[in-house]
Amino acid sequence: MPESRSEFDVAIIGAGVNGAGIARDAALRGLKVIILDKNDMCSGTSAVSSRLIHGGLRYLEYGELSLVYESLRERRCLRRIAEHLVKPLRISIPIFSGARRGLFLIHMGMLAYDLLSFRKSIPGHEMLDRDSIRTEEPGLRDEGLLGAARYYDAQVTFAERLVLENLLAARAAGAKIMTYCEVLRIGTVNGVVSCIVYADASGAEQEVRVASIVNASGPWVDDVLKFAPRPAKRFVGGTKGSHIVVGRFEGAPRDAFYVEAAADGRPFFIIPWNNQYLIGTTDIRYNGSLDRIRASRAEIDYLVAETNRVFPHADLQIGDIHFAYAGVRPLPYREKGPESAITRRHIIKTNRKIARRLVSIIGGKLTTYRSLAEQTVDKLAKILRRKLPECRTRDIVLPGAWGIDRATERLTSSQLLSEQGVSRLLSIYGGRAVGIVELAEDNAELSKTLNDNRTVLAAEVVFAVREEFAACLTDIVFRRMMIGLDADQGRGLYGSIAAIAAAEFGWTPGDADHELQDLRAYADSLRVA
């Protein structure tokens, strides 16, 4: 099919962080972009990470210096373009006698980490003796403790918002965002990509003509390639990672901790997160269903036991877990070898044997999504034989990073929220919180707060629908307002949010009841029995 007849220069399948980043970059460079996802945006792998923007200290063990350098460079970039979402995080590494990684090895790793991030804007590492780390972290295990290393990385509390802001920027540059649209078939003419057939949100079959396709569907990459006319070999061999979320416990650390597990020597994190603690992750080869991934009891027991070992006063039990989540890393397929040794470097695969102008993204990290997107669009330019402008995503801030001072002033002067509520809105929406204030000031009903401590505003529900393409209650609660990730999963507000959403969507009482059932079922699925 001639390129001139194509409705879009590129169709991106998958609205996780990689797909969203590619959509933003491609649209900013003048390509006509459509992005499709069979679910909501950021409803797969991007939402189930450790929520760190980090250099990958562990990758030094496997000699992946260039990946660490790229990650540290991107950490610096994201701190600049998404300052409201990406914050510095101090991390301690306790060193115990008998561990695989001793004082000397950790110190050498810290020196290399600092060297590779020489232009960083955060402090370098420091080594602490046993007494110093115990003074600062008295809950830490004393037996066998030799000392600790301390360094800085960064945290994105809500990865969902990072993905969303990339999509908002893509939309502002002309991209078409299509959630709840499942790809059914990839069409070709003479072996060249020509169209995508998909089922829209109503289930109706639609077709869109495209000049190229980027398969950024994460662990579903191989499943998507089955929709093409020619067969493909296996590209993705994912590993499962699980996390648990608990409240503050006896002896809980002030800093994040990066700890070597006694059971298998694998490092895991204990991270202060969203007024709770995020603990993970595991790393297990996975070949099960990709649409219902849950943390196993064995993984949960492992994370609880290792945390109790390092912080012996914690005495964490299964009942202390607020919720747990799990996902599959879309890593390159490797039949043998340890999971930890599989590269975390992304691969931009041109699938010429399947269909020309079809590209698949294999692997990738939350931290390096922007550079992956830049490299992908550069490759698209060659594939399409188009001379495109230079990438600008390293310099243009994301939408919420604009006007934070103005938003702070408007939120404070409006007196709609408590001081805690103002901080909450700024941490989620950044400068875009001004739009929520404007909605509230135009409608008395939307100016009400939904909870006693005045941190959640009714206008947020309408804002999620009108401005952030939320399509259901689960979208609103878990991936827009972010209260679904609170300790109680925001359950006390479900009824109020449903009533506001029903009025905005025009739902019948039956529709609203069905949405509430789906929301509660999703929240329950994250609970640990």
N, C-alpha and C positions, 0 to 999 in steps of 0.2 A: 504494500500500500504506500503510495507516495507520502512523504513527510508532510506536505502541505495540507493533506486531508486529515491529519491527526488533530484531535481536540486538545491533546496535551503532549508536551515534549517528553515528560516522564511521569510514570505512575509509580508510586512508592507503596509497597505492601507492608504494613506494620507501622503502627503509630506509637512505638516505644521511643526511647531516647535517641536511638540511631536513626530511625525513620523520621522523627520530628526534626532532628538536626539537619538531615539531608534535605528535607522539605524547605527548611528555612534558608539554607545556603543556596539551593537551586533557585528558589523564588527570588531571592535578593539579587541573583546574577541574571535574572531576566527570563528564566525558563518557565514555561507553563506547566504547573505542577498539580497533580492530584494525589492525595494520600488516603489509603483505605485501611481499615482495620475491622476484623470481624467482631470485635468487642469495643469497649471504650478505649480511649487513649491510655497508655501507661497501665494496662491491666494485666501485663505479663511480667517478664523478667525484670524490667526496669524498676518495678515497684517492690521487688523482693530481695534487693541487695542489702549490704550493710550500711548503705546510705553515706558512704565516704567518698570524698574527692581526694584521692591519695596517689602517691607516686608508685605504690606497689613495692614496699620495702622487701617483701618476700621474694620478688622476682630477681633480686640481686643474687640469690642462691643459685639460680639457674642461668646466670650469665646474661640475662636479658637487659643489658645496660641501656640500649637504645629505647626500649619500652619504658623503663623507669625515667629516662630523660624526657621522653615525650609526655609522660603522665605528669611529671613535675612542672613542665612548661604549661600544660593545659590546666593544672591546678591554679597556677598564677593567673592565667587568662580568665578562668571562671570566677575567681575572686574579684576580678575587675568588672566583668560583664553581668554578673548576677550576685552582686554584693549583698542583696537582701535575702538570698537563699543559701549562699555558700559562706560558711563561717569558719574561722580557724578553730582547730581542735588539738588540745595538748594530749599526747599519748605517752604512757609509761610502759616500759617493757621490763618486768621483774626477771631477774636472773637467779636461778636456783642451782644448787650443786646437783650434778648428775644429769642436767639437761643436755640436749643435743647441741644447743647453741650456747656457748659459754661467754664469759665476759669479753675475752679478746675478740671473738668472732662478731659479737654484737657491736662492739666498739668500732671495728673495721667497717661493718655495714653502715653504721651511723656516719662515719667519715665520708664514705662513698656517697651516701644519700645527700649529705650537705654539699659535696662537690658537684653532684649532678644537678642540684637546684641552686646554683650559685647566685642567680638573680632573684631569689625569693624575697618576699616582703615580710616573712615571719621569722622568728628566732631560729637559730641553729640548735643542734642537740646539746645535751649535757649528760654526763655520767654521774650517778649518785651512789654513794656507798650505802651499806646496809642500814646504818643508823639514820641517815638522811631520808631515805625513802620510807622507813618505818615511822619517822616523825611526821611526815606529810600524809602518809596513808597508814594509819595505825591498824586498820582492819586487815591489812595484807598478812598473809601467812608468814610466820617468823622462821619456821623450821627449814633449814637449808638455804635461806635467803642470802645471797652474796652481794647484791646491789641492784641497780636498775639503770636503764637508759631512758632518757626523756626527750621527746622531739615533737614537732608540730606537723600535722596534716590539716585537712579541712573536712567539714561535714555538711551535707545537704539534708536537713531534717526531713524535708518533703520532696523526694525525687519526683513525685507526681507533678508538683508545681513547676519544676525545671522542664519537664517534658511539655507541659501545657504552655509555658511561655514561649518555647520554641515553636509550637504550633500556632500560637497567636501571632508571633512575628511572621511566620510563613503565610498565614492568612492575610495579614496586613500587606504583604508583598504580592498578593494575588493568588496564592495557593488555595485549592479547594480541599476542605477537610471532610472526610466521609467516614464517620464511625458507625459501628454496627452494620457494616457492609462486608459480607464474606465473599472472597474471590472463589469463583466456581470453575473458571477456565481461562487459560492464557492462549489467545489466538495468534497464529502466525500466517504469513504469506511468503512463500518461497524461502522458508526457514528464518524469516525475520519477524520479530515481534510486531503485531498489528493492533491487538485489542485485548481488553480484559472484560470478561463477563463476570458479573457479581450479583448477589442477592442483596437488595437494599433492606432498610430497616423493616419494611412491611413484608419482606419475603419475595417481592416481585423481582424478576430477573431483568438486569440492565446490562447494557454494553457501552463501553467507552473506547474510542480509538486513541491509541498511544503510540509514540515513536520509540519509546524505550521503557524498561521496567527495572526497578530496583527492588529486589526481594530482601526486605529488612525485617523479616518476621521472627527473628531470634531462633528459639529452638524449633519453630515450625518451618524453618527454611526448606527442609527436605519434603515436608508435606505440601508446601506451595509448589515446589518444582514438579510434583506429580500432576499438576493441572496443565503443564505444558505438553505438547504433542509427543515429544521424544522422551524416553526414559533417562533418568540421571542416576549416577552412583551416589552413595551416601556421603554427605559432606559434614554433617553435625553429629557429634557424639557427646551429648551434654552430660554434665555432672550436676547432681542435686545439691543445693545449699539450703539449709534450714536455720531459722532464727527463732528465739523466744524473747518475749517482752515481759519484764517483771517490774514491780514497784521498787521503791528504795528499800534496801535490806540492811540488816545490822552489819556495820563495818564497810558499807558500800563506798567505793572510791569517789574522790572528787573529780579525778581525771578519767579519761578513757584508758583502758588497759589492753595491751596486746600480749597474749600469754601463750606459751607453748603447752599444749595439752599433754598430760602424763600418759594418757591411754595410747596415743599414736604419734606424738611429736608434732602434730599439726598446729600451727598458730591459730588462735581465735580471738575475737574481740569481746570486751565488756565495755559498753559505751553509754554514757549518759545521753539520753535521747528523749525529746518530747516529754520532759518531766517524769521519765521512766528510765529503765535500763534495757538496752538492746544487746542481746548476747548471741553470738554466732561467728562463723558459720561452719557447717559441715561441708564435705566434699566427697560425694559418692556417685559412681557411675549410675546412670538412670536410663531405663528403656521402657518405662511405663507410659501411661496416658499423660499427655501434656496439658489436658484441659481440666484436670482435677489433681493438683499436686499438693500434698499435705506433709507436714513434718511428721515423721514416724515416731513412735514411742521410744525406739532405741536412740534416735538422734536427740530427742528431748532429754532423755535420761543422761546421755553423754554430756550435754551442755550444762545441765543442772549439777551433775557430779563434779565436773571440772571447775565450775564457778565456786562451789562449796569447798573444793580443795584449795583454791587460791585465796578465797576469803572465808576462812573457816567459821566465822561467827554468823555467816549468812543463813545457814541452815535452810536453804531454799527447798521447797517441796513442789510437787506438781500443782497443787492448789494455789500456789503463789503466782502462777503464770497468768498474765492478763490475756494474752493471745500469742499465737505463733504463726509464722508464715514460711513458705518454702517455694522454691522455683528452680528452674534448670538453666544453667549457664550454657549458651549456645557455642560451645568450644569445638574446634576441629576434631573430626572423628579419629580416634586412635584406639585400635583394638586392644593393645597391651600397654603395660607400663603404669606407674602410679598416677593417680588423678592429678596430684599437685604439680606433676611435671609437664602436663599439657599446657602449651603456650597460651597466655592470655592476650597475645597480640592478635589484632583483627586481620582478617583476610578479605580483600575485595575481589571476589571471584567473577570473572567474565565467563558466562555459561554458553560459549559459542557452540558446543556440541549439542546443546538442548535447543537453543534459539539465539540467533544473533540479536544484539542490543538488550540482552537479559543479564543482569548483574545480581549476584547474591552476596550478602554480608554475613560472614562467618566470624563469630566471636565478637570481641569488643568489650570495652569497659565504660561504666558510667562516666568516669573521669575523662576519657579520651573521645567522647562522642563527637565533639566539635571538629577535631582534627580528622577523624574518620570521615565525617561529612564533607570536609574540604577535599580530601583525597578522592572521595566517591564522585563529587561533582566535576573535579578535574578529569576523571576517567570518562564521565558522561560526555564531556565536551569533545573528547577524542572520538568516542563512539558515534556521536551525532554529527561529527565534523563541523562543530560550531566554535567560533572564537568567542569565548565568554569573558566578562570582566573578571578581575582578580577577586578572590574571596575577601569578604569584609567582616565575617562573623567574629573575628578575633578583636575587632575594634568597636563594633556596634553593640551597645548594651541591650539586654533583654528588656521587654516592655516594663516589667515591674521595677527595674533599676532606675527608671526615669522618675524625677519629681518626688523622691522620698521625703525630703524636707517639707515640701508643700503638703504632702499627704499627712505627715506628722502634725503639722499645724492645724489642718482641717479637722482631723480626727479629734485632736485635743480640744479645740475651740467648740466643736459641736456638742461636747459633753454627752454624747449618745452612749459611750462606753466607759467602763472603768479604766484605770491606768493599765491594768493587766490586759483588758480587752483591746486597747490601742496597740499595745505591744504585739498581741496575737495577730491582729489584722495586718500590721506592717510586716510581720515575719512570713505571712502567707502571700499577701497580695503586693507588698512593696508599695510603690507610688500609685499603682492602679487602685488602691483602696479609696482614692478620691471618688471614683465612680460609684462605690458603694455608699459613701456619704451622700452623694448627690441623689441617688435613688431614695435614700431614707428621708432626706429633707423634702422631697417632692411628694411623699406619701406617708401619712401618719402611721399607718399600719406597719409599714416597712421600717419605721424608725424604732420599733420596739426591740428590746433584747429578749432572747429566748431562755435565758438562764438567770439564776439569782445573782451570780457574781458579775453580771453584765459584760460578758466577754464575747457573746455570739449575737450577731445582729440579724434580724429578719430579712433585711435587704440582701444579705449574702445569698440567700436561696434564689431570689429573682436574678441577681447578678450572674450566678452560675448558669442559669438557663439562657439568659439573653446574651451574655458576653462570652461565655466559656463553653458553649455547646454541650452542656450536660443534658442527657436524654432520659435519665431515670433517677430514682432516689439514691441508689447505690453510688452512681456517679457523683451526685451532689455531696453526700455525706463522707465518702471515702476518698474521693479524688479531686474535690473542689474545696469544700469547707475544711476538710482534713480532721473533723472531729471524730471520724470513725477510727482514728488511730490513737485516740485518748484511752486512758485506762479502762473506762467504762464503755468504750466504743460509741460514746455520744447517745446511748440508748434512751436516756430520759428526754431527748429532744426530737425523737423520730416522729411523734404525732404532730408536733407543731410544724416541723419542716414539711411533712406530707401535706398538711392543710395549705400551706403557702404554695407549694409546688403544684398542687391540684388546681388551685385558682389560676396559676400562671399557664399551665398546660391545657386547662379545660378538661381535666379528668372527671369521670363520673365517680360516685362513691365506690362502685365496684372496682374501677381502675385504681383508685387510691389504696383500697384494701389489698389488691394484688401487689402493688408496688411495695407496700409495707411488709407483706409476707416475703417478697424477694429480698428486701433489705435485711430483715431479721435473719433470714436463712443464710445470707452471705456473712453477716456478722457472726452467726453461730458457727459457720464453717472454719473460722479462725480460732475458735475456742479450743482448749485442750481438755479432753474428757478425763 
